[in-house]
Amino acid sequence: MSSPDPLQLPLPPVVPGPVPGPAPPPVVDPHSDDELLLRDHSDDDLEYADTVQSGLEHVLCTEQNDCLTLDEAMEFAFKSVNHSGEPNSFHEAMQCPPGEREKWYKAAADEIQSLIENGTFELVQLPPGRKAIGSRWVFRVKHNPDGSIERYKARLVAKGFAQHPGFDFTETFAPTPKWAALRAVLAIAALEDLELESVDISSAYLNGELEEEVYMHQPEGFVEKGNDWYWRLLKSLYGLKQAGRCWHKKLNEVLELLGFRRTVCEHSIWIFQRGDVRIIIPVFIDDMTIAAKSKQDVQKVKDDLKAHFKLRDLGPTSWLLLGVEIKRERSQRILTLSQRQYILDLLERFNLTDCNPVTTPIDPSVRLSSSMSPQSPEEVEEMRSIPYLQAVGALMYLAIATCPDISYTVGVLARFSKNPGPHHWKAVKHLFRYLKGTLDYKLTYSPTSSPELFTTYTDADHAGNPDNGRSTSGHIVMMGTGAISWSSRLQGIVALSTTEAEYVAATSAGQEILWLRNLFTELGYKFNSSSTLYIDNRSALSVAKNPEHHGRMKHLDLRFYWLRNEVEKGTITMVHLPTEEMPADIMTKALGRLKVGEMVDMLGLRN
C-alpha cells in the first residue's frame, strides 16, 4: 500500500505517547539542516564513543539494571551526552510550554511531509518472518551566527543499531574527505583567486535508494491505521547503517551525469575539466564547496544540481564543516581558517574562561609518563569526576582541523586517556591556557615565491616517549604560507638511533608526498620535477640516497627502503635544512616560548 496523499496527511492531536528508544547520533555540521543527530557540535567522535561506552558499561554492569533491554541502555547513553535542554523525544516535545510545543510539532509535521513528498516509504503490513526496526525523533534549535534562533528543526531517525547484517543491510562504508584534501582545495582557491561558494543538500540521505527490504515502526505521534501497520522504506533514512553509502552512490551518479569525475585517491572530491574550465567540488556528507574560476561556472553547477536535489544556496563559503570559519581578502589572495568560537565554547564548557594565558602548548620542563597515573583505587576514584577524556577528545578536533601547533601536545595527552592522573589534567589545563592566548590565530594561505606547488618538512624526536622508548615522527606540508597537512605520532617500532628515527619519519612524510602528488595530478596539475622533502639529519639524508651506515640500518624492515626507491626515481628530492629552520620541530617535542613563536609563524598561523 502506498503512502497517503501529502495533502491528506492526518496530523494527530497533541497526545503524549510512549517514549521511543534513541539511536546514537553521529558528528554533524552545525550549519546543516540534515545531520541533526548531535546535540553539541563540540562533542566529537572520540568523546561520544567513549561516553556512550562508559554509559552502557554502567547500565549493563550494575546489578539492579542487569535486565535492561538494548533500547533502554541506548536511551540511558543518549541522555548521558545530551545537555542542550532540547527535547529527547516527541513525548518530551509535547510537554513543552504551548508556544514552544507548537513549534516542535510543526517541525515534526514538516519532516513527515517531506518524507511523503520524497517517496521515502509506503505503508504496509509486516510480512511473515520479518522484523521492523524502531525510530526516534531528534529535535534541535537552529541558531543564526549572532546566537538568535533561526528555526526549530526535527529529524526522524531510524534505529539502525537493530538492523541485521545480510538481511536489511550489507555494505555500509561511505567516504568523507580528509582534512588535508579540504585544506589543499582551499589553498588552491586562495593562491589562484578562485570563486568559492557552498551549497547544502536538504535531506541528503533521503535521496539514496535502498536495495534491501527495510521495515520500520511508524513514528511516534504520526501513526496511521494502527500499530499493526509499518513503513517499508523505499529510500534511505537517517540512522540506517547503509544511509551514508546510499547517498554517496546517488551523489556520484548525479555528478558523473553532469560531467564530473570522482578522484581515485580521494573519493569525496569531484573534478570537472573541459578546455579552460576546471571546477573542483569537495563534499562532506551533504555540504558541497564549489571552487571555480568564474561565477558563471559556479552558478551553472548550482542550477544543474537543483534539477536533481533540493538544496540551499549558502553563497560565498564562510564556514567549513564543524565550526571552522573561513575569511578571504581577495585583493591579496589571502584565505584564513580559524575556530575562535569553538575555542571559546570549550573554555566555557570546562570552566576555564577566566584562565591566564601561557605561551607554550605544553610545559617543556615537564615530561609526562604513565608513572604519573593513579596507582590505587582511591586515586582512580579521585580522577573519576575529571572530564579528561572529553577535554582531550574536544582538543583533538582542533589539532586535526586548524591548529597544527597543538598536535604534538594533544597526541601526548591522548596516551593517558585510559588512566589519567592530576599531572596529566594539569597539562590539559595548560593547553587550554595556551589556546586562550592564541584565540585570534588563523591558519593563513597566501602566495609565496616558491616554484613548487607544495613543500614538505620532516623531523623526529629519538626515544622521546619515556614509557616505551619510541620516537615521535612529525611532518608538515606547506602550500603557500600555510600548512595543508601535518602529522605527529609515535613510531610503530623502537628506533635504535637518531638516524633510524629520522629515516622512519621521512618515510612517512614521503607517503604523504606521493598521495598529494596523485591528488593534485587528478585535479589537473602537472609535476615536471620532484617534490622537495626537507630533513635536518644528514645521516638519514645519506641513507635515503645511498646504502650507507649499514651497521645502523641493517635490521630495518624492507618496507622502509621504499623511500630510497622514490628518491632514485626522482619523485622525491631530499634536502638538508638546519634544525633552527625546521617547522616540523614543533610536531615532535615540547619547545620553549621563543621557539614556539618561531614555529607558529612558520606554520602560517597569523594573528
C-alpha positions in Angstrom: 0.0 0.0 0.0 1.4 3.4 -0.9 1.8 6.3 1.4 -1.1 8.7 1.8 -1.5 11.8 -0.4 0.6 14.7 1.0 -2.4 17.0 1.2 -4.4 14.5 3.2 -1.7 13.7 5.8 -3.5 13.3 9.1 -2.0 15.3 11.9 -3.0 13.7 15.2 -3.8 15.8 18.3 -1.1 16.5 20.8 -1.3 13.5 23.0 1.7 12.2 24.9 2.8 8.8 23.7 5.3 6.3 24.7 8.9 7.3 24.7 10.9 5.5 22.0 14.5 4.5 22.4 17.0 6.6 20.6 19.7 5.9 18.1 23.2 7.3 18.8 23.9 10.4 16.8 27.0 10.9 14.5 29.1 14.1 14.2 27.4 16.8 12.1 27.7 20.2 10.7 26.1 22.9 12.9 25.1 24.8 9.8 23.5 21.9 8.0 19.7 21.2 8.1 20.2 17.5 7.6 22.5 16.0 10.1 20.5 16.7 13.3 21.9 13.8 15.1 24.1 15.6 17.6 23.3 18.0 20.4 26.5 19.9 20.7 28.9 20.3 17.8 31.8 20.5 20.2 31.4 16.8 21.0 33.5 14.8 18.6 33.5 11.1 17.7 36.1 10.1 20.3 34.3 11.8 23.2 30.9 10.5 22.1 32.0 6.9 21.6 33.8 6.6 25.0 30.9 8.4 26.8 28.4 6.0 25.3 30.6 3.0 26.1 31.0 4.1 29.7 27.3 4.7 30.0 26.5 1.3 28.6 29.0 -0.4 30.9 27.5 1.4 33.9 24.0 0.3 32.9 24.8 -3.3 32.0 27.2 -4.0 34.8 25.0 -2.6 37.6 23.1 -5.4 39.4 19.8 -3.6 39.7 19.9 -2.8 35.9 21.2 -6.1 34.6 17.9 -6.8 32.8 17.7 -3.6 30.7 17.0 -4.0 27.0 19.3 -2.6 24.4 16.8 0.1 23.7 16.7 1.1 27.3 20.5 1.1 27.5 20.8 3.2 24.4 18.3 5.6 25.9 20.4 6.0 29.0 23.6 6.5 27.0 21.9 9.1 24.7 20.6 11.1 27.6 24.0 11.0 29.3 25.6 13.0 26.5 22.7 15.4 25.8 22.7 18.5 27.9 21.4 21.1 25.5 17.9 21.4 27.0 16.2 20.3 23.7 13.6 17.6 24.0 14.9 14.0 23.7 11.7 12.6 22.3 8.3 13.5 20.8 6.8 12.9 24.2 9.1 15.5 25.8 8.5 18.0 23.0 4.8 17.8 23.6 5.3 18.6 27.3 7.0 21.9 26.5 5.1 25.3 27.0 2.4 25.8 24.4 4.3 28.2 22.2 7.4 26.0 22.0 5.3 22.8 21.8 3.6 24.1 18.6 6.9 24.9 17.0 8.2 21.4 17.7 5.0 19.8 16.4 5.2 21.9 13.2 8.8 20.9 12.7 7.9 17.2 13.1 4.9 17.5 10.8 7.1 19.2 8.2 9.6 16.4 8.4 6.8 13.8 7.8 5.5 15.8 4.9 9.0 16.0 3.3 9.3 12.2 3.6 6.0 11.7 1.9 6.8 14.1 -0.9 10.2 12.3 -1.4 8.5 8.9 -1.7 10.6 7.6 1.2 8.2 4.9 2.4 5.0 3.1 1.8 2.5 1.9 4.4 2.3 -1.9 4.6 1.6 -4.8 6.9 4.7 -6.6 8.1 5.3 -9.8 6.0 5.6 -13.1 7.9 9.1 -13.7 9.3 10.3 -10.1 9.1 11.1 -7.8 12.0 10.7 -4.0 12.0 13.2 -1.6 13.4 12.2 1.3 15.6 12.6 5.1 15.1 13.0 8.2 17.2 12.7 11.9 16.9 15.7 14.2 17.2 15.0 17.9 17.9 17.3 20.8 17.6 17.1 24.6 17.7 19.0 26.1 14.7 20.8 29.4 15.6 22.0 32.3 13.5 25.6 33.4 13.7 24.7 36.1 16.2 23.1 33.4 18.5 19.5 34.3 17.8 17.1 31.4 17.0 16.7 30.8 13.2 14.1 28.0 13.4 13.1 24.7 15.1 14.1 21.6 13.3 13.0 17.9 13.7 14.6 14.9 12.2 13.1 11.3 12.1 15.9 8.8 12.7 15.8 5.1 12.2 17.2 2.9 15.0 19.9 1.4 12.7 21.5 -0.5 15.6 18.6 -3.0 15.4 19.5 -3.9 11.8 20.8 -7.3 11.0 23.7 -7.8 8.5 22.8 -9.8 5.5 19.1 -9.1 5.9 18.4 -5.4 5.9 21.9 -4.1 5.1 25.2 -5.3 3.6 27.9 -2.7 2.8 28.0 0.4 5.0 31.2 2.3 4.1 30.8 5.8 2.9 33.9 8.1 2.4 34.4 11.6 3.8 37.2 13.9 2.7 40.5 14.0 4.6 41.2 17.4 6.2 44.4 17.6 4.2 42.5 17.4 1.0 40.0 20.0 2.1 42.8 22.4 3.1 44.5 21.7 -0.2 41.5 22.8 -2.2 41.1 25.9 -0.1 44.8 26.7 -0.6 44.3 26.4 -4.3 41.3 28.7 -4.2 43.5 31.3 -2.3 46.5 31.1 -4.5 44.6 31.2 -7.8 41.8 33.5 -6.6 39.1 31.1 -7.4 35.4 31.6 -6.6 34.5 29.6 -3.6 30.8 29.0 -2.8 28.8 26.5 -0.8 25.5 24.7 -1.1 23.7 22.4 1.4 21.7 19.5 0.1 18.5 19.4 2.0 17.6 16.0 3.4 20.6 14.5 1.6 20.3 10.9 3.0 16.7 10.7 1.8 17.8 10.8 -1.8 19.6 7.4 -1.5 17.7 4.4 -2.9 17.6 1.3 -0.8 18.4 -2.1 -2.3 17.4 -4.1 0.8 13.9 -4.5 2.3 13.8 -2.5 5.5 10.6 -2.2 7.6 10.2 0.4 10.4 7.6 1.1 13.1 5.6 4.2 12.4 7.0 7.3 14.1 5.6 8.4 17.5 2.8 11.0 17.1 2.1 10.1 13.4 0.5 6.7 13.4 -1.9 5.8 10.6 -4.4 2.8 10.6 -3.0 1.4 13.8 0.2 0.0 15.2 -0.1 -3.2 13.1 0.9 -1.2 10.0 4.5 -0.4 9.2 6.7 1.7 6.9 8.5 -0.1 4.2 11.4 2.2 3.4 12.0 2.8 -0.3 14.7 5.3 0.2 17.4 5.7 2.9 16.6 7.3 6.2 18.9 8.9 8.7 20.1 6.3 11.2 20.2 3.4 8.8 23.5 1.7 8.6 23.7 2.0 4.8 22.2 5.5 4.6 25.6 7.2 4.0 26.6 4.7 1.4 23.3 5.1 -0.5 23.6 8.9 -0.5 27.2 8.8 -1.7 26.3 6.4 -4.5 23.4 8.6 -5.6 25.5 11.8 -5.5 28.3 10.2 -7.6 25.7 9.1 -10.2 24.4 12.6 -10.5 27.8 14.3 -10.6 29.1 11.9 -13.2 25.9 12.6 -15.2 26.9 16.3 -15.1 30.4 15.6 -16.4 32.3 15.4 -13.2 34.8 12.7 -12.4 35.5 11.4 -8.9 39.1 11.4 -7.9 40.6 8.0 -7.3 42.8 8.9 -4.3 40.1 11.0 -2.5 36.6 9.7 -3.1 34.9 12.8 -1.7 36.3 15.2 -4.3 35.0 15.6 -7.8 36.6 17.4 -10.7 35.2 18.8 -13.9 37.7 19.7 -16.7 36.8 20.8 -20.1 39.1 23.2 -22.0 40.0 26.1 -19.8 37.1 25.3 -17.4 38.1 23.5 -14.2 35.6 23.0 -11.3 36.5 21.3 -8.0 33.9 20.1 -5.6 34.8 18.6 -2.2 31.8 17.1 -0.4 31.5 16.5 3.3 28.3 14.4 3.6 25.8 17.0 2.3 27.9 20.1 2.3 29.3 20.9 -1.0 32.0 23.5 -1.7 32.3 24.6 -5.3 35.7 26.1 -6.5 35.9 27.6 -10.0 37.4 30.4 -11.9 34.2 32.3 -12.7 30.9 32.9 -11.0 29.1 31.7 -14.2 30.7 28.2 -13.8 29.7 28.1 -10.1 26.1 29.1 -10.9 25.9 26.6 -13.7 26.8 23.8 -11.3 24.2 25.0 -8.8 21.5 25.1 -11.5 22.3 21.6 -12.6 22.2 20.3 -9.1 18.8 21.9 -8.4 17.4 19.7 -11.2 18.3 16.6 -9.1 18.2 17.7 -5.4 16.5 20.2 -3.2 19.4 22.5 -2.0 20.1 25.7 -0.1 22.4 28.1 -1.7 24.8 29.4 1.0 26.6 31.8 -1.2 30.3 32.5 -0.7 31.9 30.0 1.6 32.3 31.4 5.1 32.1 28.2 7.2 33.6 24.8 6.6 32.3 21.8 8.3 32.1 21.9 12.1 32.6 25.5 13.2 35.6 26.3 11.0 35.4 29.9 9.9 36.7 31.0 6.5 37.7 34.5 5.7 39.2 35.9 2.5 41.0 39.0 1.3 40.6 38.5 -2.4 42.7 41.5 -3.4 45.8 40.0 -1.6 44.8 36.4 -2.4 44.6 35.5 1.3 42.4 32.9 2.9 42.3 32.1 6.6 40.8 29.3 8.7 40.0 29.7 12.4 38.0 28.1 15.2 37.8 31.0 17.6 34.2 30.4 18.6 34.9 26.7 19.1 37.8 27.5 21.5 35.6 30.0 23.4 32.9 27.3 23.8 35.5 24.8 25.1 36.9 27.3 27.6 33.3 27.9 28.9 32.5 24.2 28.9 35.4 23.3 31.0 35.1 26.4 33.3 38.4 28.0 32.1 37.0 31.2 30.6 38.9 33.3 33.1 42.2 31.4 32.9 45.5 33.2 32.4 47.1 32.7 29.0 50.5 30.9 28.6 52.9 31.0 25.6 53.6 27.2 25.1 51.1 24.4 24.4 53.0 22.1 26.8 55.4 22.9 29.6 58.9 21.9 28.3 60.1 21.3 31.8 57.6 18.5 32.5 57.9 15.1 30.9 54.6 13.3 31.2 54.6 9.5 31.7 52.4 6.7 32.9 54.1 6.8 36.2 52.1 9.9 37.0 48.8 7.9 36.6 46.8 6.9 39.6 48.3 3.8 41.2 45.5 2.9 43.7 41.7 2.6 43.6 41.4 5.7 45.8 43.5 7.8 43.3 41.4 6.4 40.4 38.2 7.5 42.2 39.6 11.0 42.7 40.1 11.4 39.0 36.7 9.9 38.0 35.0 13.3 38.2 37.6 14.9 36.0 36.4 15.2 32.3 39.9 14.3 31.0 38.7 12.2 28.1 36.1 14.7 27.0 38.6 17.5 27.1 41.3 15.6 25.1 38.7 14.5 22.5 37.5 18.1 22.0 41.1 19.3 21.7 41.8 16.6 19.2 39.4 18.2 16.7 41.3 21.5 16.9 44.6 19.7 16.4 43.2 17.9 13.3 41.4 20.9 11.7 43.2 24.2 12.1 45.8 24.1 14.9 48.9 22.2 13.9 50.8 23.9 16.8 49.0 21.7 19.4 49.2 18.4 17.5 52.1 17.0 19.5 50.7 18.1 22.8 47.3 16.5 22.1 49.0 13.3 21.0 50.9 13.1 24.2 47.8 13.8 26.3 45.8 11.1 24.5 48.3 8.5 25.6 47.0 8.7 29.1 43.2 8.7 28.4 42.8 5.2 30.0 44.2 6.2 33.4 44.9 10.0 33.6 46.4 11.5 36.8 46.5 15.0 38.3 49.7 15.9 36.4 48.1 14.9 33.1 45.0 17.0 33.9 47.2 19.9 34.8 48.8 19.6 31.3 45.3 19.7 29.7 44.5 22.9 31.5 47.9 24.3 30.4 46.9 23.6 26.8 43.6 25.4 27.3 45.6 28.4 28.7 47.7 28.4 25.6 44.6 28.4 23.4 43.2 31.3 25.4 46.3 33.3 24.4 46.1 32.3 20.8 42.4 32.8 20.2 43.0 35.1 17.2 45.5 32.9 15.4 44.3 32.0 11.9 45.8 29.4 9.6 46.7 31.6 6.6 47.2 30.7 3.0 48.7 33.3 0.6 51.2 33.2 -2.3 54.9 32.8 -1.9 57.9 32.9 -4.2 58.4 29.1 -4.1 58.4 27.5 -7.5 56.9 24.3 -6.1 53.2 23.7 -5.6 53.9 22.3 -2.1 57.0 21.6 0.1 57.4 19.0 2.9 59.3 19.0 6.2 60.0 16.1 8.4 61.6 15.6 11.8 61.8 13.1 14.6 62.5 13.0 18.4 64.5 9.9 19.1 63.2 7.9 22.1 61.1 10.7 23.3 58.5 8.5 25.0 59.7 7.7 28.5 57.3 4.7 28.8 58.4 2.6 25.8 61.4 4.4 24.3 59.6 5.0 21.0 60.3 8.0 18.9 57.9 10.6 17.6 57.6 11.2 13.8 56.4 14.6 12.6 55.9 16.2 9.2 54.4 19.4 7.8 53.3 20.0 4.2 53.2 23.7 3.2 51.3 25.3 0.4 51.9 29.0 0.0 52.3 30.4 3.5 50.1 27.8 5.3 50.2 24.2 6.3 47.8 21.9 4.5 48.9 18.6 6.0 50.6 17.7 9.3 51.2 14.7 11.5 52.6 13.9 14.9 52.6 10.3 16.1 54.6 7.7 17.8 56.6 5.4 15.5 55.5 1.7 15.4 59.0 0.5 16.2 61.7 1.3 18.7 64.4 3.2 16.7 67.9 2.3 17.8 69.5 5.5 16.7 68.6 9.1 15.7 69.4 8.2 12.1 66.9 5.4 12.1 64.2 7.5 13.8 64.7 10.4 11.3 64.6 8.0 8.3 61.4 6.3 9.5 59.8 9.7 9.9 61.0 10.7 6.4 59.4 7.5 5.0 56.0 8.5 6.5 56.4 12.0 5.1 57.3 10.5 1.7 54.0 8.6 1.7 52.1 11.9 2.2 54.0 13.5 -0.7 53.0 10.8 -3.1 49.4 10.9 -2.1 49.4 14.7 -2.6 51.1 14.4 -5.9 48.4 11.9 -7.0 45.7 14.2 -5.7 47.0 17.3 -7.5 47.6 15.4 -10.7 43.9 14.3 -10.7 43.0 17.9 -10.1 44.8 18.9 -13.3 48.2 19.9 -12.1 51.4 18.6 -13.8 54.6 17.8 -12.0 57.6 18.2 -14.2 60.1 17.9 -11.3 60.5 16.1 -8.0 58.9 17.2 -4.7 61.3 18.5 -2.0 61.4 16.9 1.4 63.4 18.8 3.9 65.2 17.0 6.7 67.6 18.2 9.4 69.6 14.9 9.9 72.5 14.4 7.4 72.9 10.7 8.3 69.3 9.9 7.4 69.6 12.0 4.3 72.6 9.9 3.2 70.7 6.6 3.9 67.8 7.8 1.8 70.1 8.4 -1.1 72.6 5.5 -0.8 73.0 2.3 1.2 75.3 4.0 3.8 75.5 3.4 7.6 74.8 -0.3 7.1 75.6 -1.0 10.8 72.8 1.3 12.0 70.2 0.3 9.4 70.7 -3.3 8.5 67.9 -4.5 10.8 65.2 -2.2 9.2 62.2 -3.8 7.6 62.3 -3.8 3.8 59.2 -1.6 3.6 61.2 1.4 4.8 63.5 1.2 1.8 60.6 2.3 -0.3 61.8 5.9 0.3 65.2 5.2 -1.3 63.4 3.9 -4.4 61.4 7.1 -4.7 64.5 9.2 -4.4 66.2 7.2 -7.1 63.2 7.5 -9.4 63.3 11.3 -8.9 59.9 11.6 -7.4 61.3 13.0 -4.1 64.4 15.1 -3.6 65.7 15.2 0.0 67.4 18.4 1.1 69.1 19.2 4.4 67.7 22.0 6.4 69.2 23.4 9.7 67.2 22.4 12.8 66.5 26.1 13.7 64.7 26.5 10.4 62.7 23.2 10.7 58.9 23.9 11.2 58.3 20.2 11.9 60.2 20.5 15.1 57.1 21.5 17.0 55.4 18.2 15.9 57.9 16.1 17.8 58.8 17.7 21.1 58.0 20.3 23.7 59.6 23.7 22.9 60.2 26.9 24.8 58.4 30.2 24.4 60.7 31.7 21.8 60.9 28.6 19.7 57.1 28.1 19.8 56.7 31.6 18.5 59.0 31.0 15.6 57.4 27.6 14.7 53.9 29.1 14.8 54.9 31.7 12.3 56.5 29.1 10.0 53.3 27.1 10.1 51.3 30.0 8.7 49.4 30.8 12.0 49.0 34.5 11.9 47.4 36.8 14.5 
